[in-house]
Amino acid sequence: MSAPLPVPLDPGWLAALRAETCRPPVRARLPLLAGTAAIGSVEPDFLSQIGPMSRSGGRWVLQKEERSEGWAWCLQGDVTASLAQVAQALREAGLAQAWRDEQLAVPDAQGRVLGTVERGVVRPLGIATRAVHLVGQAPDGRIWVQQRSLSKANDPGRWDTLMGGMVSAGDTLESALARETWEEAGLALEALQALSWGGRVGIRRPSDRDEDPGYTVEEIDWYRCTVPDGLAPDNQDGEVAQFRLLAPRELALWLERDEFTAEAGLILAAALGH
């Protein structure tokens, strides 16, 4: 898939989308530290519902401390083990999101991976995540899009790129791309043509639900490809309601009507030359 000629998009809509996906928290958050390394952020009293926490023998795992730069929630000990204890306590208190039994990497501010954590608590803990998306084009220039299942926890029924998924702790970008493309679209990467990296977009925004203490910090690497004639996506995991082929100008109209998730909007706008 070669980069298409730019398709016009309303500048006001595009500016609003970019502002929507780069917003500070609604309420001030406290740093979440592992030792001295910042690994996330939480609403000030969120972890008070489960902490402070200690292991047997009295060594604490999670505690609110006043540092020279202000208050922070601090983890001690092995990052993965400590976060597993925090995640389980949040789950038992009904404060975790959908539990997936899937571990995601926990990076510090410099991107160094310090441990892993259950996916269901990354948003409440403000832990940075990685994701991959695939923009698929037919040989005639139309673009494949998917409608998310109505049972999805986030953005049910909204439209999305051909594929979008999280990068798990054990993944490379390439292995995540291959797995998610098969699970969501039933397509093997080797069957696609002109597969290439398209770019990276960043998301920084609070939840749209006032009662949700989550904050999304995510980097998304997106790829482009051509889906050959005679090959059509076929969902394998039950998370996609349908696929459609849209001409670029029709896609632009759907984008401006806010039919798509915010993440997909940023990526597809970039794929259309913006």
ABEGO torsion letter per residue (X at the ends): XBBBBBBBBBAAAAAAAAAAABBBBABBBBBBBBEABBAEBBBAAAAAAAOBBBBBGGBBABBBBBBAAEBBBBBBEBAAAAAAAAAAAAAAAGABBBBAGBBBBBBBAAGBBAEBBBAAAAAAAGBBBBBBBBBBBBAAGBBBBBBBBAABABGBGBBBBABBBBBBAABBAAAAAAAAAAAAAGBBAAABBGBBBAEBBBBBBBBABAABABBBBBBBBBBBBBBBBGBBBBBAAGABABBBBBBAAAAAAAAAAGABBAAAAAAAAAAAGX
